[in-house]
């Protein structure tokens, strides 16, 4: 991977550090991939504010770009998140709630960034949001 990440665009970074690329690598090269990702994130931190797209940040970000459909999706997301993991739910209900939560989250991200499944998303001129769900898959 190219060490000069600063000049790369976010789309280049998203291509380099995609789940598909990672899954296609042999185990020995996955360590190199992870190290290159760490270097890329360190370089991005020098020029941008890096935020993780955790639920709280996702809610705050959605509130700044509010539309009725986005707020409706966030309300559904919160409701499903609340139902998830309660002891009165069966394993099947929890699995369905998890799937529903992922689908709603994907729709919200698509509404915010006009894309889905990307590690790096530009919020504004100074902020890049990193998807922790994708990032966590690089550790498995």
Buried (B, 14 or more C-beta within 10 A) or exposed (E): BEEEBEEBEBEEBBEBBBEEEBEEEEEEEBEEBBEBBEEBBEBBEEEBEBBEBEBEBBEEBBEEEEEEEBEEBBEBBBBBBEBBEEEEBEEEEBEBBBEBBEBBBEBBBEBBBEEBBBBBBBBEEEEBBBBBBBBEEBEE
